[in-house]
Amino acid sequence: MDWTSLVGAMFFFTLLLVATFAFVSKQKTEKRMKDPTAEKSTLAKDKSSHGKPADV
């Protein structure tokens, strides 16, 4: 196994991790958007920007 195979394997492993993280984050965001009782973000137009952030 030379260094190019190692770099290629590390690339694909990192790509898989990032894609998995993005998919999980997208699912959490969509679930939260469908929840009518979820606290609004401080970036929302009808919420005070001086409050506690919703995801903390």
N, CA, C and O atoms as CSV, one atom per row, in Angstrom:
chain,resi,resn,atom,element,x,y,z
A,1,MET,N,N,0.860,-1.178,0.000
A,1,MET,CA,C,0.000,0.000,0.000
A,1,MET,C,C,0.899,1.231,0.000
A,1,MET,O,O,1.665,1.452,0.938
A,2,ASP,N,N,0.800,2.011,-1.036
A,2,ASP,CA,C,1.600,3.216,-1.108
A,2,ASP,C,C,0.797,4.418,-0.604
A,2,ASP,O,O,-0.365,4.281,-0.221
A,3,TRP,N,N,1.411,5.564,-0.608
A,3,TRP,CA,C,0.781,6.744,-0.008
A,3,TRP,C,C,-0.427,7.220,-0.813
A,3,TRP,O,O,-1.340,7.809,-0.233
A,4,THR,N,N,-0.467,6.991,-2.113
A,4,THR,CA,C,-1.628,7.439,-2.892
A,4,THR,C,C,-2.884,6.656,-2.525
A,4,THR,O,O,-3.980,7.216,-2.511
A,5,SER,N,N,-2.735,5.384,-2.233
A,5,SER,CA,C,-3.892,4.591,-1.795
A,5,SER,C,C,-4.381,5.064,-0.436
A,5,SER,O,O,-5.586,5.128,-0.191
A,6,LEU,N,N,-3.455,5.391,0.438
A,6,LEU,CA,C,-3.816,5.882,1.764
A,6,LEU,C,C,-4.554,7.214,1.668
A,6,LEU,O,O,-5.573,7.409,2.331
A,7,VAL,N,N,-4.048,8.125,0.850
A,7,VAL,CA,C,-4.696,9.427,0.683
A,7,VAL,C,C,-6.075,9.252,0.061
A,7,VAL,O,O,-7.023,9.920,0.474
A,8,GLY,N,N,-6.203,8.374,-0.916
A,8,GLY,CA,C,-7.505,8.108,-1.525
A,8,GLY,C,C,-8.498,7.539,-0.529
A,8,GLY,O,O,-9.661,7.942,-0.507
A,9,ALA,N,N,-8.050,6.613,0.288
A,9,ALA,CA,C,-8.927,6.015,1.304
A,9,ALA,C,C,-9.355,7.064,2.331
A,9,ALA,O,O,-10.517,7.102,2.736
A,10,MET,N,N,-8.421,7.908,2.747
A,10,MET,CA,C,-8.761,8.974,3.701
A,10,MET,C,C,-9.759,9.949,3.080
A,10,MET,O,O,-10.667,10.421,3.765
A,11,PHE,N,N,-9.603,10.254,1.799
A,11,PHE,CA,C,-10.525,11.153,1.103
A,11,PHE,C,C,-11.940,10.587,1.115
A,11,PHE,O,O,-12.888,11.286,1.474
A,12,PHE,N,N,-12.084,9.332,0.725
A,12,PHE,CA,C,-13.420,8.739,0.657
A,12,PHE,C,C,-14.031,8.557,2.046
A,12,PHE,O,O,-15.244,8.698,2.200
A,13,PHE,N,N,-13.231,8.250,3.050
A,13,PHE,CA,C,-13.733,8.131,4.412
A,13,PHE,C,C,-14.233,9.485,4.912
A,13,PHE,O,O,-15.293,9.567,5.531
A,14,THR,N,N,-13.474,10.539,4.646
A,14,THR,CA,C,-13.878,11.887,5.056
A,14,THR,C,C,-15.141,12.312,4.309
A,14,THR,O,O,-16.046,12.898,4.903
A,15,LEU,N,N,-15.205,12.023,3.026
A,15,LEU,CA,C,-16.386,12.356,2.238
A,15,LEU,C,C,-17.617,11.637,2.784
A,15,LEU,O,O,-18.694,12.229,2.854
A,16,LEU,N,N,-17.473,10.386,3.165
A,16,LEU,CA,C,-18.577,9.627,3.737
A,16,LEU,C,C,-19.029,10.231,5.069
A,16,LEU,O,O,-20.228,10.342,5.325
A,17,LEU,N,N,-18.082,10.617,5.906
A,17,LEU,CA,C,-18.433,11.237,7.186
A,17,LEU,C,C,-19.179,12.552,6.987
A,17,LEU,O,O,-20.184,12.801,7.654
A,18,VAL,N,N,-18.704,13.382,6.090
A,18,VAL,CA,C,-19.342,14.682,5.846
A,18,VAL,C,C,-20.747,14.479,5.272
A,18,VAL,O,O,-21.683,15.164,5.685
A,19,ALA,N,N,-20.902,13.562,4.342
A,19,ALA,CA,C,-22.218,13.305,3.756
A,19,ALA,C,C,-23.187,12.771,4.810
A,19,ALA,O,O,-24.360,13.144,4.812
A,20,THR,N,N,-22.716,11.909,5.697
A,20,THR,CA,C,-23.562,11.380,6.770
A,20,THR,C,C,-23.978,12.491,7.722
A,20,THR,O,O,-25.143,12.566,8.112
A,21,PHE,N,N,-23.036,13.357,8.102
A,21,PHE,CA,C,-23.344,14.484,8.985
A,21,PHE,C,C,-24.373,15.411,8.340
A,21,PHE,O,O,-25.302,15.861,9.011
A,22,ALA,N,N,-24.220,15.701,7.057
A,22,ALA,CA,C,-25.153,16.574,6.351
A,22,ALA,C,C,-26.550,15.953,6.303
A,22,ALA,O,O,-27.548,16.648,6.495
A,23,PHE,N,N,-26.619,14.651,6.047
A,23,PHE,CA,C,-27.913,13.971,5.985
A,23,PHE,C,C,-28.620,14.005,7.337
A,23,PHE,O,O,-29.817,14.283,7.402
A,24,VAL,N,N,-27.893,13.727,8.407
A,24,VAL,CA,C,-28.493,13.732,9.748
A,24,VAL,C,C,-28.948,15.143,10.116
A,24,VAL,O,O,-30.032,15.315,10.675
A,25,SER,N,N,-28.141,16.143,9.812
A,25,SER,CA,C,-28.511,17.526,10.112
A,25,SER,C,C,-29.749,17.944,9.336
A,25,SER,O,O,-30.617,18.633,9.872
A,26,LYS,N,N,-29.836,17.534,8.081
A,26,LYS,CA,C,-31.003,17.855,7.257
A,26,LYS,C,C,-32.252,17.213,7.833
A,26,LYS,O,O,-33.309,17.843,7.868
A,27,GLN,N,N,-32.149,15.975,8.284
A,27,GLN,CA,C,-33.305,15.296,8.870
A,27,GLN,C,C,-33.763,16.001,10.143
A,27,GLN,O,O,-34.964,16.170,10.358
A,28,LYS,N,N,-32.816,16.415,10.993
A,28,LYS,CA,C,-33.168,17.125,12.223
A,28,LYS,C,C,-33.848,18.449,11.916
A,28,LYS,O,O,-34.823,18.817,12.571
A,29,THR,N,N,-33.332,19.171,10.914
A,29,THR,CA,C,-33.903,20.457,10.546
A,29,THR,C,C,-35.311,20.296,10.012
A,29,THR,O,O,-36.201,21.063,10.381
A,30,GLU,N,N,-35.532,19.316,9.153
A,30,GLU,CA,C,-36.863,19.092,8.605
A,30,GLU,C,C,-37.854,18.669,9.688
A,30,GLU,O,O,-39.013,19.082,9.664
A,31,LYS,N,N,-37.407,17.859,10.627
A,31,LYS,CA,C,-38.276,17.441,11.731
A,31,LYS,C,C,-38.661,18.652,12.584
A,31,LYS,O,O,-39.809,18.783,13.009
A,32,ARG,N,N,-37.701,19.524,12.825
A,32,ARG,CA,C,-37.960,20.720,13.636
A,32,ARG,C,C,-38.878,21.694,12.907
A,32,ARG,O,O,-39.707,22.349,13.539
A,33,MET,N,N,-38.742,21.799,11.587
A,33,MET,CA,C,-39.597,22.697,10.815
A,33,MET,C,C,-41.050,22.235,10.831
A,33,MET,O,O,-41.962,23.061,10.772
A,34,LYS,N,N,-41.274,20.930,10.912
A,34,LYS,CA,C,-42.642,20.381,10.924
A,34,LYS,C,C,-43.288,20.469,12.302
A,34,LYS,O,O,-44.505,20.322,12.421
A,35,ASP,N,N,-42.492,20.706,13.348
A,35,ASP,CA,C,-43.004,20.761,14.709
A,35,ASP,C,C,-43.577,22.152,14.986
A,35,ASP,O,O,-42.818,23.120,15.040
A,36,PRO,N,N,-44.891,22.276,15.162
A,36,PRO,CA,C,-45.482,23.600,15.402
A,36,PRO,C,C,-45.167,24.160,16.786
A,36,PRO,O,O,-45.326,25.359,17.015
A,37,THR,N,N,-44.724,23.313,17.707
A,37,THR,CA,C,-44.430,23.795,19.061
A,37,THR,C,C,-42.958,24.140,19.259
A,37,THR,O,O,-42.564,24.547,20.352
A,38,ALA,N,N,-42.140,23.984,18.220
A,38,ALA,CA,C,-40.711,24.276,18.344
A,38,ALA,C,C,-40.504,25.776,18.526
A,38,ALA,O,O,-41.207,26.591,17.928
A,39,GLU,N,N,-39.533,26.124,19.357
A,39,GLU,CA,C,-39.233,27.530,19.601
A,39,GLU,C,C,-38.656,28.158,18.333
A,39,GLU,O,O,-37.881,27.526,17.615
A,40,LYS,N,N,-39.037,29.393,18.069
A,40,LYS,CA,C,-38.571,30.074,16.861
A,40,LYS,C,C,-37.124,30.512,17.027
A,40,LYS,O,O,-36.642,30.732,18.138
A,41,SER,N,N,-36.454,30.630,15.904
A,41,SER,CA,C,-35.081,31.094,15.877
A,41,SER,C,C,-35.034,32.587,16.157
A,41,SER,O,O,-36.000,33.298,15.880
A,42,THR,N,N,-33.925,33.072,16.701
A,42,THR,CA,C,-33.769,34.510,16.929
A,42,THR,C,C,-33.598,35.251,15.609
A,42,THR,O,O,-33.652,36.481,15.584
A,43,LEU,N,N,-33.394,34.524,14.510
A,43,LEU,CA,C,-33.310,35.153,13.195
A,43,LEU,C,C,-34.677,35.313,12.545
A,43,LEU,O,O,-34.791,35.949,11.498
A,44,ALA,N,N,-35.718,34.742,13.153
A,44,ALA,CA,C,-37.069,34.852,12.598
A,44,ALA,C,C,-37.552,36.294,12.687
A,44,ALA,O,O,-37.187,37.038,13.598
A,45,LYS,N,N,-38.377,36.666,11.722
A,45,LYS,CA,C,-38.861,38.045,11.632
A,45,LYS,C,C,-39.727,38.415,12.837
A,45,LYS,O,O,-39.686,39.558,13.291
A,46,ASP,N,N,-40.494,37.487,13.351
A,46,ASP,CA,C,-41.427,37.785,14.438
A,46,ASP,C,C,-40.912,37.335,15.812
A,46,ASP,O,O,-41.714,37.082,16.711
A,47,LYS,N,N,-39.605,37.234,15.987
A,47,LYS,CA,C,-39.002,36.854,17.267
A,47,LYS,C,C,-37.955,37.903,17.636
A,47,LYS,O,O,-37.239,38.396,16.764
A,48,SER,N,N,-37.862,38.243,18.905
A,48,SER,CA,C,-36.857,39.197,19.360
A,48,SER,C,C,-35.458,38.628,19.173
A,48,SER,O,O,-35.213,37.459,19.471
A,49,SER,N,N,-34.550,39.447,18.683
A,49,SER,CA,C,-33.183,38.977,18.456
A,49,SER,C,C,-32.354,39.005,19.738
A,49,SER,O,O,-31.181,38.630,19.720
A,50,HIS,N,N,-32.935,39.436,20.834
A,50,HIS,CA,C,-32.209,39.512,22.098
A,50,HIS,C,C,-32.484,38.320,22.997
A,50,HIS,O,O,-31.978,38.269,24.118
A,51,GLY,N,N,-33.268,37.367,22.535
A,51,GLY,CA,C,-33.615,36.208,23.334
A,51,GLY,C,C,-32.564,35.109,23.250
A,51,GLY,O,O,-31.543,35.251,22.577
A,52,LYS,N,N,-32.835,34.019,23.943
A,52,LYS,CA,C,-31.960,32.856,23.923
A,52,LYS,C,C,-32.129,32.118,22.589
A,52,LYS,O,O,-33.263,31.925,22.151
A,53,PRO,N,N,-31.051,31.703,21.936
A,53,PRO,CA,C,-31.184,30.962,20.685
A,53,PRO,C,C,-31.985,29.683,20.879
A,53,PRO,O,O,-31.941,29.076,21.950
A,54,ALA,N,N,-32.709,29.277,19.862
A,54,ALA,CA,C,-33.622,28.140,19.953
A,54,ALA,C,C,-32.904,26.814,20.114
A,54,ALA,O,O,-33.442,25.910,20.754
A,55,ASP,N,N,-31.731,26.665,19.570
A,55,ASP,CA,C,-31.059,25.365,19.576
A,55,ASP,C,C,-30.000,25.223,20.661
A,55,ASP,O,O,-29.122,24.366,20.560
A,56,VAL,N,N,-30.072,26.038,21.677
A,56,VAL,CA,C,-29.080,25.940,22.768
A,56,VAL,C,C,-29.710,25.268,23.948
A,56,VAL,O,O,-29.056,25.082,24.975
